[in-house]
């Protein structure tokens, strides 16, 4: 990955996937969505991302859990 070679701590998902596809010949499926993507690039982004996810859950735009809770 170019980012690791340059020492840049930020990795763009699209770049990571494209390089893995080219290097390893993997195939990925991309799913269309009308949903907003909430990402965390730096540790200081986490509180804002958590807040945005909570707001979407309260508005009924997303499930409370990405996976079913363990019983």
C-alpha positions as CSV (number, residue, x, y, z in Angstrom):
1,X,0.0,0.0,0.0
2,X,1.3,3.4,-1.0
3,X,0.2,4.9,2.3
4,X,2.3,2.5,4.3
5,X,5.4,3.1,2.2
6,X,5.2,6.9,2.6
7,X,4.3,6.7,6.3
8,X,1.0,8.4,5.8
9,X,-1.3,7.0,8.6
10,X,-4.5,7.6,6.5
11,X,-5.7,4.8,4.3
12,X,-8.5,5.4,1.8
13,X,-10.8,2.4,1.5
14,X,-11.1,2.7,-2.2
15,X,-7.4,2.8,-2.7
16,X,-6.9,-0.2,-0.4
17,X,-9.5,-2.2,-2.3
18,X,-8.2,-1.2,-5.7
19,X,-4.6,-2.1,-4.8
20,X,-5.7,-5.5,-3.3
21,X,-7.7,-6.2,-6.4
22,X,-4.8,-5.4,-8.7
23,X,-2.2,-7.2,-6.5
24,X,-4.1,-10.3,-5.5
25,X,-6.7,-10.6,-8.2
26,X,-9.6,-10.5,-5.7
27,X,-13.1,-9.6,-6.8
28,X,-15.4,-7.5,-4.7
29,X,-19.1,-6.7,-5.0
30,X,-20.2,-3.1,-4.5
31,X,-23.7,-2.5,-3.2
32,X,-25.7,0.6,-4.0
33,X,-27.2,2.4,-1.1
34,X,-29.0,5.7,-0.5
35,X,-27.5,5.7,3.0
36,X,-24.8,8.1,4.2
37,X,-21.3,6.7,4.8
38,X,-20.0,7.6,8.2
39,X,-16.3,7.1,8.4
40,X,-13.6,7.3,11.0
41,X,-10.2,8.4,9.6
42,X,-8.6,9.7,12.8
43,X,-9.2,8.9,16.5
44,X,-10.7,12.4,17.0
45,X,-13.4,11.6,14.4
46,X,-14.8,8.8,16.6
47,X,-17.1,10.9,18.9
48,X,-18.7,12.6,15.9
49,X,-19.2,9.3,14.1
50,X,-20.8,7.8,17.2
51,X,-23.1,10.8,17.5
52,X,-24.1,10.6,13.8
53,X,-24.9,6.9,14.1
54,X,-27.0,7.4,17.2
55,X,-28.9,10.2,15.5
56,X,-29.6,7.9,12.5
57,X,-30.8,5.1,14.8
58,X,-33.1,7.6,16.7
59,X,-34.5,8.7,13.3
60,X,-35.2,5.1,12.3
61,X,-32.7,5.2,9.5
62,X,-30.7,2.3,10.7
63,X,-30.7,-0.7,13.1
64,X,-29.6,-0.4,16.6
65,X,-27.2,-3.3,16.1
66,X,-25.3,-4.2,12.9
67,X,-25.4,-7.8,14.1
68,X,-28.0,-9.5,16.2
69,X,-27.1,-9.2,19.9
70,X,-25.7,-12.3,21.5
71,X,-28.0,-14.2,23.8
